[in-house]
Amino acid sequence: METKNVTFNYNDVIRMKRIVLDSDRDDALALVKELLGSISSSSIKGMKNHLDK
């Protein structure tokens, strides 16, 4: 598996703290979906062939 670096801005950190304090499962799931989407989209940069690994 490829290693990914994820950066968080100040608003992301505040959102994560709010999720923990409020135990907001819906917002936590939404945050994870956003992160997964940004990680997945950054890895798709054009067509790949069988030599790309």
ModelCIF file with pLDDT and N, C-alpha, C, O atoms, coordinates in Angstrom:
data_MODEL
#
_entry.id   MODEL 
#
_entity.id                         1 
_entity.type                       polymer 
_entity.pdbx_number_of_molecules   1 
#
_entity_poly.entity_id                      1 
_entity_poly.type                           'polypeptide(L)' 
_entity_poly.nstd_linkage                   no 
_entity_poly.nstd_monomer                   no 
_entity_poly.pdbx_seq_one_letter_code       METKNVTFNYNDVIRMKRIVLDSDRDDALALVKELLGSISSSSIKGMKNHLDK 
_entity_poly.pdbx_seq_one_letter_code_can   METKNVTFNYNDVIRMKRIVLDSDRDDALALVKELLGSISSSSIKGMKNHLDK 
_entity_poly.pdbx_strand_id                 A 
#
loop_
_entity_poly_seq.entity_id 
_entity_poly_seq.num 
_entity_poly_seq.mon_id 
_entity_poly_seq.hetero 
1 1  MET n 
1 2  GLU n 
1 3  THR n 
1 4  LYS n 
1 5  ASN n 
1 6  VAL n 
1 7  THR n 
1 8  PHE n 
1 9  ASN n 
1 10 TYR n 
1 11 ASN n 
1 12 ASP n 
1 13 VAL n 
1 14 ILE n 
1 15 ARG n 
1 16 MET n 
1 17 LYS n 
1 18 ARG n 
1 19 ILE n 
1 20 VAL n 
1 21 LEU n 
1 22 ASP n 
1 23 SER n 
1 24 ASP n 
1 25 ARG n 
1 26 ASP n 
1 27 ASP n 
1 28 ALA n 
1 29 LEU n 
1 30 ALA n 
1 31 LEU n 
1 32 VAL n 
1 33 LYS n 
1 34 GLU n 
1 35 LEU n 
1 36 LEU n 
1 37 GLY n 
1 38 SER n 
1 39 ILE n 
1 40 SER n 
1 41 SER n 
1 42 SER n 
1 43 SER n 
1 44 ILE n 
1 45 LYS n 
1 46 GLY n 
1 47 MET n 
1 48 LYS n 
1 49 ASN n 
1 50 HIS n 
1 51 LEU n 
1 52 ASP n 
1 53 LYS n 
#
_struct_asym.id          A 
_struct_asym.entity_id   1 
#
loop_
_ma_qa_metric.id 
_ma_qa_metric.mode 
_ma_qa_metric.name 
_ma_qa_metric.software_group_id 
_ma_qa_metric.type 
1 global pLDDT . pLDDT 
2 local  pLDDT . pLDDT 
#
_ma_qa_metric_global.metric_id      1 
_ma_qa_metric_global.metric_value   80.94 
_ma_qa_metric_global.model_id       1 
_ma_qa_metric_global.ordinal_id     1 
#
loop_
_ma_qa_metric_local.label_asym_id 
_ma_qa_metric_local.label_comp_id 
_ma_qa_metric_local.label_seq_id 
_ma_qa_metric_local.metric_id 
_ma_qa_metric_local.metric_value 
_ma_qa_metric_local.model_id 
_ma_qa_metric_local.ordinal_id 
A MET 1  2 65.00 1 1  
A GLU 2  2 77.00 1 2  
A THR 3  2 81.00 1 3  
A LYS 4  2 80.00 1 4  
A ASN 5  2 82.00 1 5  
A VAL 6  2 83.00 1 6  
A THR 7  2 85.00 1 7  
A PHE 8  2 88.00 1 8  
A ASN 9  2 90.00 1 9  
A TYR 10 2 95.00 1 10 
A ASN 11 2 92.00 1 11 
A ASP 12 2 90.00 1 12 
A VAL 13 2 92.00 1 13 
A ILE 14 2 93.00 1 14 
A ARG 15 2 91.00 1 15 
A MET 16 2 92.00 1 16 
A LYS 17 2 93.00 1 17 
A ARG 18 2 92.00 1 18 
A ILE 19 2 92.00 1 19 
A VAL 20 2 93.00 1 20 
A LEU 21 2 94.00 1 21 
A ASP 22 2 93.00 1 22 
A SER 23 2 92.00 1 23 
A ASP 24 2 90.00 1 24 
A ARG 25 2 92.00 1 25 
A ASP 26 2 92.00 1 26 
A ASP 27 2 91.00 1 27 
A ALA 28 2 92.00 1 28 
A LEU 29 2 93.00 1 29 
A ALA 30 2 91.00 1 30 
A LEU 31 2 89.00 1 31 
A VAL 32 2 91.00 1 32 
A LYS 33 2 91.00 1 33 
A GLU 34 2 89.00 1 34 
A LEU 35 2 86.00 1 35 
A LEU 36 2 87.00 1 36 
A GLY 37 2 86.00 1 37 
A SER 38 2 82.00 1 38 
A ILE 39 2 82.00 1 39 
A SER 40 2 78.00 1 40 
A SER 41 2 71.00 1 41 
A SER 42 2 59.00 1 42 
A SER 43 2 56.00 1 43 
A ILE 44 2 55.00 1 44 
A LYS 45 2 57.00 1 45 
A GLY 46 2 58.00 1 46 
A MET 47 2 57.00 1 47 
A LYS 48 2 60.00 1 48 
A ASN 49 2 59.00 1 49 
A HIS 50 2 60.00 1 50 
A LEU 51 2 62.00 1 51 
A ASP 52 2 56.00 1 52 
A LYS 53 2 53.00 1 53 
#
loop_
_atom_site.group_PDB 
_atom_site.id 
_atom_site.type_symbol 
_atom_site.label_atom_id 
_atom_site.label_alt_id 
_atom_site.label_comp_id 
_atom_site.label_asym_id 
_atom_site.label_entity_id 
_atom_site.label_seq_id 
_atom_site.pdbx_PDB_ins_code 
_atom_site.Cartn_x 
_atom_site.Cartn_y 
_atom_site.Cartn_z 
_atom_site.occupancy 
_atom_site.B_iso_or_equiv 
_atom_site.pdbx_formal_charge 
_atom_site.auth_seq_id 
_atom_site.auth_comp_id 
_atom_site.auth_asym_id 
_atom_site.auth_atom_id 
_atom_site.pdbx_PDB_model_num 
ATOM 1   N N  . MET A 1 1  ? 0.844   -1.180 0.000   1.00 65.00 ? 1  MET A N  1 
ATOM 2   C CA . MET A 1 1  ? 0.000   0.000  0.000   1.00 65.00 ? 1  MET A CA 1 
ATOM 3   C C  . MET A 1 1  ? 0.885   1.238  0.000   1.00 65.00 ? 1  MET A C  1 
ATOM 4   O O  . MET A 1 1  ? 1.918   1.285  0.667   1.00 65.00 ? 1  MET A O  1 
ATOM 5   N N  . GLU A 1 2  ? 0.466   2.217  -0.746  1.00 77.00 ? 2  GLU A N  1 
ATOM 6   C CA . GLU A 1 2  ? 1.200   3.466  -0.890  1.00 77.00 ? 2  GLU A CA 1 
ATOM 7   C C  . GLU A 1 2  ? 0.952   4.365  0.318   1.00 77.00 ? 2  GLU A C  1 
ATOM 8   O O  . GLU A 1 2  ? -0.161  4.421  0.841   1.00 77.00 ? 2  GLU A O  1 
ATOM 9   N N  . THR A 1 3  ? 1.989   5.064  0.755   1.00 81.00 ? 3  THR A N  1 
ATOM 10  C CA . THR A 1 3  ? 1.870   5.992  1.875   1.00 81.00 ? 3  THR A CA 1 
ATOM 11  C C  . THR A 1 3  ? 1.356   7.336  1.378   1.00 81.00 ? 3  THR A C  1 
ATOM 12  O O  . THR A 1 3  ? 1.816   7.840  0.354   1.00 81.00 ? 3  THR A O  1 
ATOM 13  N N  . LYS A 1 4  ? 0.407   7.913  2.098   1.00 80.00 ? 4  LYS A N  1 
ATOM 14  C CA . LYS A 1 4  ? -0.170  9.213  1.746   1.00 80.00 ? 4  LYS A CA 1 
ATOM 15  C C  . LYS A 1 4  ? 0.046   10.177 2.901   1.00 80.00 ? 4  LYS A C  1 
ATOM 16  O O  . LYS A 1 4  ? -0.046  9.790  4.066   1.00 80.00 ? 4  LYS A O  1 
ATOM 17  N N  . ASN A 1 5  ? 0.327   11.413 2.584   1.00 82.00 ? 5  ASN A N  1 
ATOM 18  C CA . ASN A 1 5  ? 0.404   12.474 3.581   1.00 82.00 ? 5  ASN A CA 1 
ATOM 19  C C  . ASN A 1 5  ? -0.852  13.311 3.476   1.00 82.00 ? 5  ASN A C  1 
ATOM 20  O O  . ASN A 1 5  ? -1.244  13.727 2.385   1.00 82.00 ? 5  ASN A O  1 
ATOM 21  N N  . VAL A 1 6  ? -1.479  13.555 4.607   1.00 83.00 ? 6  VAL A N  1 
ATOM 22  C CA . VAL A 1 6  ? -2.702  14.340 4.648   1.00 83.00 ? 6  VAL A CA 1 
ATOM 23  C C  . VAL A 1 6  ? -2.438  15.562 5.510   1.00 83.00 ? 6  VAL A C  1 
ATOM 24  O O  . VAL A 1 6  ? -1.915  15.451 6.619   1.00 83.00 ? 6  VAL A O  1 
ATOM 25  N N  . THR A 1 7  ? -2.803  16.729 4.990   1.00 85.00 ? 7  THR A N  1 
ATOM 26  C CA . THR A 1 7  ? -2.652  17.949 5.776   1.00 85.00 ? 7  THR A CA 1 
ATOM 27  C C  . THR A 1 7  ? -4.020  18.409 6.259   1.00 85.00 ? 7  THR A C  1 
ATOM 28  O O  . THR A 1 7  ? -5.024  18.268 5.561   1.00 85.00 ? 7  THR A O  1 
ATOM 29  N N  . PHE A 1 8  ? -4.038  18.950 7.448   1.00 88.00 ? 8  PHE A N  1 
ATOM 30  C CA . PHE A 1 8  ? -5.261  19.462 8.047   1.00 88.00 ? 8  PHE A CA 1 
ATOM 31  C C  . PHE A 1 8  ? -5.091  20.943 8.309   1.00 88.00 ? 8  PHE A C  1 
ATOM 32  O O  . PHE A 1 8  ? -4.037  21.381 8.771   1.00 88.00 ? 8  PHE A O  1 
ATOM 33  N N  . ASN A 1 9  ? -6.126  21.715 8.015   1.00 90.00 ? 9  ASN A N  1 
ATOM 34  C CA . ASN A 1 9  ? -6.081  23.130 8.358   1.00 90.00 ? 9  ASN A CA 1 
ATOM 35  C C  . ASN A 1 9  ? -6.718  23.331 9.737   1.00 90.00 ? 9  ASN A C  1 
ATOM 36  O O  . ASN A 1 9  ? -7.189  22.382 10.363  1.00 90.00 ? 9  ASN A O  1 
ATOM 37  N N  . TYR A 1 10 ? -6.720  24.567 10.186  1.00 95.00 ? 10 TYR A N  1 
ATOM 38  C CA . TYR A 1 10 ? -7.231  24.877 11.519  1.00 95.00 ? 10 TYR A CA 1 
ATOM 39  C C  . TYR A 1 10 ? -8.701  24.478 11.656  1.00 95.00 ? 10 TYR A C  1 
ATOM 40  O O  . TYR A 1 10 ? -9.104  23.961 12.698  1.00 95.00 ? 10 TYR A O  1 
ATOM 41  N N  . ASN A 1 11 ? -9.500  24.711 10.623  1.00 92.00 ? 11 ASN A N  1 
ATOM 42  C CA . ASN A 1 11 ? -10.924 24.364 10.678  1.00 92.00 ? 11 ASN A CA 1 
ATOM 43  C C  . ASN A 1 11 ? -11.132 22.859 10.788  1.00 92.00 ? 11 ASN A C  1 
ATOM 44  O O  . ASN A 1 11 ? -12.060 22.411 11.461  1.00 92.00 ? 11 ASN A O  1 
ATOM 45  N N  . ASP A 1 12 ? -10.278 22.074 10.133  1.00 90.00 ? 12 ASP A N  1 
ATOM 46  C CA . ASP A 1 12 ? -10.369 20.615 10.237  1.00 90.00 ? 12 ASP A CA 1 
ATOM 47  C C  . ASP A 1 12 ? -10.102 20.154 11.667  1.00 90.00 ? 12 ASP A C  1 
ATOM 48  O O  . ASP A 1 12 ? -10.784 19.268 12.182  1.00 90.00 ? 12 ASP A O  1 
ATOM 49  N N  . VAL A 1 13 ? -9.111  20.759 12.294  1.00 92.00 ? 13 VAL A N  1 
ATOM 50  C CA . VAL A 1 13 ? -8.772  20.389 13.676  1.00 92.00 ? 13 VAL A CA 1 
ATOM 51  C C  . VAL A 1 13 ? -9.914  20.744 14.622  1.00 92.00 ? 13 VAL A C  1 
ATOM 52  O O  . VAL A 1 13 ? -10.271 19.949 15.491  1.00 92.00 ? 13 VAL A O  1 
ATOM 53  N N  . ILE A 1 14 ? -10.481 21.924 14.457  1.00 93.00 ? 14 ILE A N  1 
ATOM 54  C CA . ILE A 1 14 ? -11.627 22.330 15.289  1.00 93.00 ? 14 ILE A CA 1 
ATOM 55  C C  . ILE A 1 14 ? -12.795 21.373 15.074  1.00 93.00 ? 14 ILE A C  1 
ATOM 56  O O  . ILE A 1 14 ? -13.470 20.985 16.028  1.00 93.00 ? 14 ILE A O  1 
ATOM 57  N N  . ARG A 1 15 ? -13.029 20.996 13.825  1.00 91.00 ? 15 ARG A N  1 
ATOM 58  C CA . ARG A 1 15 ? -14.121 20.056 13.522  1.00 91.00 ? 15 ARG A CA 1 
ATOM 59  C C  . ARG A 1 15 ? -13.884 18.721 14.202  1.00 91.00 ? 15 ARG A C  1 
ATOM 60  O O  . ARG A 1 15 ? -14.817 18.139 14.755  1.00 91.00 ? 15 ARG A O  1 
ATOM 61  N N  . MET A 1 16 ? -12.652 18.225 14.171  1.00 92.00 ? 16 MET A N  1 
ATOM 62  C CA . MET A 1 16 ? -12.343 16.947 14.824  1.00 92.00 ? 16 MET A CA 1 
ATOM 63  C C  . MET A 1 16 ? -12.527 17.037 16.331  1.00 92.00 ? 16 MET A C  1 
ATOM 64  O O  . MET A 1 16 ? -13.036 16.102 16.949  1.00 92.00 ? 16 MET A O  1 
ATOM 65  N N  . LYS A 1 17 ? -12.121 18.148 16.926  1.00 93.00 ? 17 LYS A N  1 
ATOM 66  C CA . LYS A 1 17 ? -12.317 18.325 18.376  1.00 93.00 ? 17 LYS A CA 1 
ATOM 67  C C  . LYS A 1 17 ? -13.800 18.350 18.718  1.00 93.00 ? 17 LYS A C  1 
ATOM 68  O O  . LYS A 1 17 ? -14.224 17.770 19.718  1.00 93.00 ? 17 LYS A O  1 
ATOM 69  N N  . ARG A 1 18 ? -14.594 19.031 17.878  1.00 92.00 ? 18 ARG A N  1 
ATOM 70  C CA . ARG A 1 18 ? -16.042 19.094 18.107  1.00 92.00 ? 18 ARG A CA 1 
ATOM 71  C C  . ARG A 1 18 ? -16.670 17.710 17.996  1.00 92.00 ? 18 ARG A C  1 
ATOM 72  O O  . ARG A 1 18 ? -17.568 17.370 18.767  1.00 92.00 ? 18 ARG A O  1 
ATOM 73  N N  . ILE A 1 19 ? -16.200 16.910 17.037  1.00 92.00 ? 19 ILE A N  1 
ATOM 74  C CA . ILE A 1 19 ? -16.718 15.546 16.875  1.00 92.00 ? 19 ILE A CA 1 
ATOM 75  C C  . ILE A 1 19 ? -16.450 14.733 18.132  1.00 92.00 ? 19 ILE A C  1 
ATOM 76  O O  . ILE A 1 19 ? -17.322 14.006 18.608  1.00 92.00 ? 19 ILE A O  1 
ATOM 77  N N  . VAL A 1 20 ? -15.241 14.860 18.668  1.00 93.00 ? 20 VAL A N  1 
ATOM 78  C CA . VAL A 1 20 ? -14.878 14.097 19.868  1.00 93.00 ? 20 VAL A CA 1 
ATOM 79  C C  . VAL A 1 20 ? -15.691 14.557 21.065  1.00 93.00 ? 20 VAL A C  1 
ATOM 80  O O  . VAL A 1 20 ? -16.219 13.734 21.812  1.00 93.00 ? 20 VAL A O  1 
ATOM 81  N N  . LEU A 1 21 ? -15.795 15.863 21.251  1.00 94.00 ? 21 LEU A N  1 
ATOM 82  C CA . LEU A 1 21 ? -16.520 16.385 22.407  1.00 94.00 ? 21 LEU A CA 1 
ATOM 83  C C  . LEU A 1 21 ? -18.008 16.053 22.359  1.00 94.00 ? 21 LEU A C  1 
ATOM 84  O O  . LEU A 1 21 ? -18.608 15.728 23.384  1.00 94.00 ? 21 LEU A O  1 
ATOM 85  N N  . ASP A 1 22 ? -18.599 16.133 21.178  1.00 93.00 ? 22 ASP A N  1 
ATOM 86  C CA . ASP A 1 22 ? -20.037 15.911 21.028  1.00 93.00 ? 22 ASP A CA 1 
ATOM 87  C C  . ASP A 1 22 ? -20.393 14.459 20.712  1.00 93.00 ? 22 ASP A C  1 
ATOM 88  O O  . ASP A 1 22 ? -21.571 14.101 20.683  1.00 93.00 ? 22 ASP A O  1 
ATOM 89  N N  . SER A 1 23 ? -19.384 13.624 20.475  1.00 92.00 ? 23 SER A N  1 
ATOM 90  C CA . SER A 1 23 ? -19.612 12.234 20.044  1.00 92.00 ? 23 SER A CA 1 
ATOM 91  C C  . SER A 1 23 ? -20.550 12.194 18.839  1.00 92.00 ? 23 SER A C  1 
ATOM 92  O O  . SER A 1 23 ? -21.490 11.400 18.797  1.00 92.00 ? 23 SER A O  1 
ATOM 93  N N  . ASP A 1 24 ? -20.285 13.056 17.867  1.00 90.00 ? 24 ASP A N  1 
ATOM 94  C CA . ASP A 1 24 ? -21.130 13.190 16.676  1.00 90.00 ? 24 ASP A CA 1 
ATOM 95  C C  . ASP A 1 24 ? -20.694 12.178 15.619  1.00 90.00 ? 24 ASP A C  1 
ATOM 96  O O  . ASP A 1 24 ? -19.763 12.428 14.854  1.00 90.00 ? 24 ASP A O  1 
ATOM 97  N N  . ARG A 1 25 ? -21.365 11.053 15.586  1.00 92.00 ? 25 ARG A N  1 
ATOM 98  C CA . ARG A 1 25 ? -20.999 9.967  14.667  1.00 92.00 ? 25 ARG A CA 1 
ATOM 99  C C  . ARG A 1 25 ? -21.271 10.330 13.209  1.00 92.00 ? 25 ARG A C  1 
ATOM 100 O O  . ARG A 1 25 ? -20.515 9.937  12.321  1.00 92.00 ? 25 ARG A O  1 
ATOM 101 N N  . ASP A 1 26 ? -22.339 11.074 12.961  1.00 92.00 ? 26 ASP A N  1 
ATOM 102 C CA . ASP A 1 26 ? -22.667 11.447 11.581  1.00 92.00 ? 26 ASP A CA 1 
ATOM 103 C C  . ASP A 1 26 ? -21.605 12.372 10.992  1.00 92.00 ? 26 ASP A C  1 
ATOM 104 O O  . ASP A 1 26 ? -21.190 12.192 9.847   1.00 92.00 ? 26 ASP A O  1 
ATOM 105 N N  . ASP A 1 27 ? -21.166 13.356 11.767  1.00 91.00 ? 27 ASP A N  1 
ATOM 106 C CA . ASP A 1 27 ? -20.130 14.265 11.282  1.00 91.00 ? 27 ASP A CA 1 
ATOM 107 C C  . ASP A 1 27 ? -18.795 13.538 11.156  1.00 91.00 ? 27 ASP A C  1 
ATOM 108 O O  . ASP A 1 27 ? -18.016 13.823 10.246  1.00 91.00 ? 27 ASP A O  1 
ATOM 109 N N  . ALA A 1 28 ? -18.530 12.604 12.060  1.00 92.00 ? 28 ALA A N  1 
ATOM 110 C CA . ALA A 1 28 ? -17.295 11.826 11.971  1.00 92.00 ? 28 ALA A CA 1 
ATOM 111 C C  . ALA A 1 28 ? -17.259 11.014 10.686  1.00 92.00 ? 28 ALA A C  1 
ATOM 112 O O  . ALA A 1 28 ? -16.230 10.963 10.012  1.00 92.00 ? 28 ALA A O  1 
ATOM 113 N N  . LEU A 1 29 ? -18.369 10.381 10.342  1.00 93.00 ? 29 LEU A N  1 
ATOM 114 C CA . LEU A 1 29 ? -18.445 9.612  9.104   1.00 93.00 ? 29 LEU A CA 1 
ATOM 115 C C  . LEU A 1 29 ? -18.299 10.523 7.891   1.00 93.00 ? 29 LEU A C  1 
ATOM 116 O O  . LEU A 1 29 ? -17.631 10.161 6.922   1.00 93.00 ? 29 LEU A O  1 
ATOM 117 N N  . ALA A 1 30 ? -18.911 11.690 7.933   1.00 91.00 ? 30 ALA A N  1 
ATOM 118 C CA . ALA A 1 30 ? -18.792 12.645 6.824   1.00 91.00 ? 30 ALA A CA 1 
ATOM 119 C C  . ALA A 1 30 ? -17.344 13.092 6.655   1.00 91.00 ? 30 ALA A C  1 
ATOM 120 O O  . ALA A 1 30 ? -16.866 13.215 5.527   1.00 91.00 ? 30 ALA A O  1 
ATOM 121 N N  . LEU A 1 31 ? -16.643 13.335 7.754   1.00 89.00 ? 31 LEU A N  1 
ATOM 122 C CA . LEU A 1 31 ? -15.239 13.737 7.698   1.00 89.00 ? 31 LEU A CA 1 
ATOM 123 C C  . LEU A 1 31 ? -14.375 12.636 7.088   1.00 89.00 ? 31 LEU A C  1 
ATOM 124 O O  . LEU A 1 31 ? -13.508 12.905 6.257   1.00 89.00 ? 31 LEU A O  1 
ATOM 125 N N  . VAL A 1 32 ? -14.615 11.411 7.501   1.00 91.00 ? 32 VAL A N  1 
ATOM 126 C CA . VAL A 1 32 ? -13.848 10.284 6.961   1.00 91.00 ? 32 VAL A CA 1 
ATOM 127 C C  . VAL A 1 32 ? -14.105 10.125 5.468   1.00 91.00 ? 32 VAL A C  1 
ATOM 128 O O  . VAL A 1 32 ? -13.177 9.852  4.707   1.00 91.00 ? 32 VAL A O  1 
ATOM 129 N N  . LYS A 1 33 ? -15.339 10.290 5.047   1.00 91.00 ? 33 LYS A N  1 
ATOM 130 C CA . LYS A 1 33 ? -15.665 10.202 3.619   1.00 91.00 ? 33 LYS A CA 1 
ATOM 131 C C  . LYS A 1 33 ? -14.948 11.287 2.830   1.00 91.00 ? 33 LYS A C  1 
ATOM 132 O O  . LYS A 1 33 ? -14.440 11.026 1.739   1.00 91.00 ? 33 LYS A O  1 
ATOM 133 N N  . GLU A 1 34 ? -14.900 12.506 3.371   1.00 89.00 ? 34 GLU A N  1 
ATOM 134 C CA . GLU A 1 34 ? -14.201 13.603 2.706   1.00 89.00 ? 34 GLU A CA 1 
ATOM 135 C C  . GLU A 1 34 ? -12.706 13.301 2.591   1.00 89.00 ? 34 GLU A C  1 
ATOM 136 O O  . GLU A 1 34 ? -12.105 13.510 1.537   1.00 89.00 ? 34 GLU A O  1 
ATOM 137 N N  . LEU A 1 35 ? -12.115 12.811 3.672   1.00 86.00 ? 35 LEU A N  1 
ATOM 138 C CA . LEU A 1 35 ? -10.685 12.487 3.656   1.00 86.00 ? 35 LEU A CA 1 
ATOM 139 C C  . LEU A 1 35 ? -10.388 11.372 2.667   1.00 86.00 ? 35 LEU A C  1 
ATOM 140 O O  . LEU A 1 35 ? -9.423  11.452 1.908   1.00 86.00 ? 35 LEU A O  1 
ATOM 141 N N  . LEU A 1 36 ? -11.204 10.345 2.673   1.00 87.00 ? 36 LEU A N  1 
ATOM 142 C CA . LEU A 1 36 ? -11.006 9.240  1.746   1.00 87.00 ? 36 LEU A CA 1 
ATOM 143 C C  . LEU A 1 36 ? -11.146 9.708  0.306   1.00 87.00 ? 36 LEU A C  1 
ATOM 144 O O  . LEU A 1 36 ? -10.387 9.282  -0.565  1.00 87.00 ? 36 LEU A O  1 
ATOM 145 N N  . GLY A 1 37 ? -12.104 10.572 0.053   1.00 86.00 ? 37 GLY A N  1 
ATOM 146 C CA . GLY A 1 37 ? -12.280 11.112 -1.287  1.00 86.00 ? 37 GLY A CA 1 
ATOM 147 C C  . GLY A 1 37 ? -11.088 11.918 -1.746  1.00 86.00 ? 37 GLY A C  1 
ATOM 148 O O  . GLY A 1 37 ? -10.669 11.809 -2.899  1.00 86.00 ? 37 GLY A O  1 
ATOM 149 N N  . SER A 1 38 ? -10.528 12.740 -0.844  1.00 82.00 ? 38 SER A N  1 
ATOM 150 C CA . SER A 1 38 ? -9.379  13.550 -1.234  1.00 82.00 ? 38 SER A CA 1 
ATOM 151 C C  . SER A 1 38 ? -8.136  12.684 -1.432  1.00 82.00 ? 38 SER A C  1 
ATOM 152 O O  . SER A 1 38 ? -7.319  12.966 -2.309  1.00 82.00 ? 38 SER A O  1 
ATOM 153 N N  . ILE A 1 39 ? -7.988  11.648 -0.637  1.00 82.00 ? 39 ILE A N  1 
ATOM 154 C CA . ILE A 1 39 ? -6.847  10.738 -0.798  1.00 82.00 ? 39 ILE A CA 1 
ATOM 155 C C  . ILE A 1 39 ? -6.987  9.957  -2.088  1.00 82.00 ? 39 ILE A C  1 
ATOM 156 O O  . ILE A 1 39 ? -6.017  9.796  -2.827  1.00 82.00 ? 39 ILE A O  1 
ATOM 157 N N  . SER A 1 40 ? -8.179  9.474  -2.363  1.00 78.00 ? 40 SER A N  1 
ATOM 158 C CA . SER A 1 40 ? -8.410  8.680  -3.568  1.00 78.00 ? 40 SER A CA 1 
ATOM 159 C C  . SER A 1 40 ? -8.252  9.515  -4.828  1.00 78.00 ? 40 SER A C  1 
ATOM 160 O O  . SER A 1 40 ? -7.672  9.051  -5.809  1.00 78.00 ? 40 SER A O  1 
ATOM 161 N N  . SER A 1 41 ? -8.757  10.734 -4.813  1.00 71.00 ? 41 SER A N  1 
ATOM 162 C CA . SER A 1 41 ? -8.679  11.568 -6.008  1.00 71.00 ? 41 SER A CA 1 
ATOM 163 C C  . SER A 1 41 ? -7.259  12.019 -6.287  1.00 71.00 ? 41 SER A C  1 
ATOM 164 O O  . SER A 1 41 ? -6.900  12.227 -7.445  1.00 71.00 ? 41 SER A O  1 
ATOM 165 N N  . SER A 1 42 ? -6.432  12.178 -5.244  1.00 59.00 ? 42 SER A N  1 
ATOM 166 C CA . SER A 1 42 ? -5.055  12.602 -5.468  1.00 59.00 ? 42 SER A CA 1 
ATOM 167 C C  . SER A 1 42 ? -4.212  11.486 -6.060  1.00 59.00 ? 42 SER A C  1 
ATOM 168 O O  . SER A 1 42 ? -3.178  11.754 -6.671  1.00 59.00 ? 42 SER A O  1 
ATOM 169 N N  . SER A 1 43 ? -4.636  10.240 -5.892  1.00 56.00 ? 43 SER A N  1 
ATOM 170 C CA . SER A 1 43 ? -3.866  9.134  -6.435  1.00 56.00 ? 43 SER A CA 1 
ATOM 171 C C  . SER A 1 43 ? -4.236  8.826  -7.880  1.00 56.00 ? 43 SER A C  1 
ATOM 172 O O  . SER A 1 43 ? -3.495  8.123  -8.568  1.00 56.00 ? 43 SER A O  1 
ATOM 173 N N  . ILE A 1 44 ? -5.369  9.338  -8.352  1.00 55.00 ? 44 ILE A N  1 
ATOM 174 C CA . ILE A 1 44 ? -5.808  9.093  -9.727  1.00 55.00 ? 44 ILE A CA 1 
ATOM 175 C C  . ILE A 1 44 ? -5.411  10.304 -10.574 1.00 55.00 ? 44 ILE A C  1 
ATOM 176 O O  . ILE A 1 44 ? -6.137  11.297 -10.633 1.00 55.00 ? 44 ILE A O  1 
ATOM 177 N N  . LYS A 1 45 ? -4.271  10.210 -11.214 1.00 57.00 ? 45 LYS A N  1 
ATOM 178 C CA . LYS A 1 45 ? -3.784  11.329 -12.023 1.00 57.00 ? 45 LYS A CA 1 
ATOM 179 C C  . LYS A 1 45 ? -3.502  10.854 -13.432 1.00 57.00 ? 45 LYS A C  1 
ATOM 180 O O  . LYS A 1 45 ? -2.362  10.913 -13.891 1.00 57.00 ? 45 LYS A O  1 
ATOM 181 N N  . GLY A 1 46 ? -4.492  10.399 -14.099 1.00 58.00 ? 46 GLY A N  1 
ATOM 182 C CA . GLY A 1 46 ? -4.328  9.952  -15.458 1.00 58.00 ? 46 GLY A CA 1 
ATOM 183 C C  . GLY A 1 46 ? -4.503  8.451  -15.569 1.00 58.00 ? 46 GLY A C  1 
ATOM 184 O O  . GLY A 1 46 ? -4.825  7.765  -14.599 1.00 58.00 ? 46 GLY A O  1 
ATOM 185 N N  . MET A 1 47 ? -4.287  7.974  -16.751 1.00 57.00 ? 47 MET A N  1 
ATOM 186 C CA . MET A 1 47 ? -4.475  6.556  -16.996 1.00 57.00 ? 47 MET A CA 1 
ATOM 187 C C  . MET A 1 47 ? -3.272  5.768  -16.498 1.00 57.00 ? 47 MET A C  1 
ATOM 188 O O  . MET A 1 47 ? -2.129  6.209  -16.620 1.00 57.00 ? 47 MET A O  1 
ATOM 189 N N  . LYS A 1 48 ? -3.540  4.623  -15.948 1.00 60.00 ? 48 LYS A N  1 
ATOM 190 C CA . LYS A 1 48 ? -2.485  3.741  -15.467 1.00 60.00 ? 48 LYS A CA 1 
ATOM 191 C C  . LYS A 1 48 ? -2.448  2.493  -16.335 1.00 60.00 ? 48 LYS A C  1 
ATOM 192 O O  . LYS A 1 48 ? -3.450  2.123  -16.948 1.00 60.00 ? 48 LYS A O  1 
ATOM 193 N N  . ASN A 1 49 ? -1.320  1.864  -16.383 1.00 59.00 ? 49 ASN A N  1 
ATOM 194 C CA . ASN A 1 49 ? -1.245  0.615  -17.122 1.00 59.00 ? 49 ASN A CA 1 
ATOM 195 C C  . ASN A 1 49 ? -0.714  -0.476 -16.194 1.00 59.00 ? 49 ASN A C  1 
ATOM 196 O O  . ASN A 1 49 ? -0.539  -0.244 -14.998 1.00 59.00 ? 49 ASN A O  1 
ATOM 197 N N  . HIS A 1 50 ? -0.467  -1.623 -16.725 1.00 60.00 ? 50 HIS A N  1 
ATOM 198 C CA . HIS A 1 50 ? -0.048  -2.759 -15.905 1.00 60.00 ? 50 HIS A CA 1 
ATOM 199 C C  . HIS A 1 50 ? 1.357   -2.579 -15.334 1.00 60.00 ? 50 HIS A C  1 
ATOM 200 O O  . HIS A 1 50 ? 1.755   -3.340 -14.452 1.00 60.00 ? 50 HIS A O  1 
ATOM 201 N N  . LEU A 1 51 ? 2.112   -1.603 -15.805 1.00 62.00 ? 51 LEU A N  1 
ATOM 202 C CA . LEU A 1 51 ? 3.457   -1.364 -15.283 1.00 62.00 ? 51 LEU A CA 1 
ATOM 203 C C  . LEU A 1 51 ? 3.459   -0.456 -14.060 1.00 62.00 ? 51 LEU A C  1 
ATOM 204 O O  . LEU A 1 51 ? 4.431   -0.437 -13.305 1.00 62.00 ? 51 LEU A O  1 
ATOM 205 N N  . ASP A 1 52 ? 2.383   0.293  -13.859 1.00 56.00 ? 52 ASP A N  1 
ATOM 206 C CA . ASP A 1 52 ? 2.280   1.181  -12.701 1.00 56.00 ? 52 ASP A CA 1 
ATOM 207 C C  . ASP A 1 52 ? 1.965   0.388  -11.451 1.00 56.00 ? 52 ASP A C  1 
ATOM 208 O O  . ASP A 1 52 ? 1.004   -0.380 -11.408 1.00 56.00 ? 52 ASP A O  1 
ATOM 209 N N  . LYS A 1 53 ? 2.774   0.581  -10.453 1.00 53.00 ? 53 LYS A N  1 
ATOM 210 C CA . LYS A 1 53 ? 2.550   -0.106 -9.167  1.00 53.00 ? 53 LYS A CA 1 
ATOM 211 C C  . LYS A 1 53 ? 2.869   0.810  -8.033  1.00 53.00 ? 53 LYS A C  1 
ATOM 212 O O  . LYS A 1 53 ? 2.746   0.421  -6.871  1.00 53.00 ? 53 LYS A O  1 
#
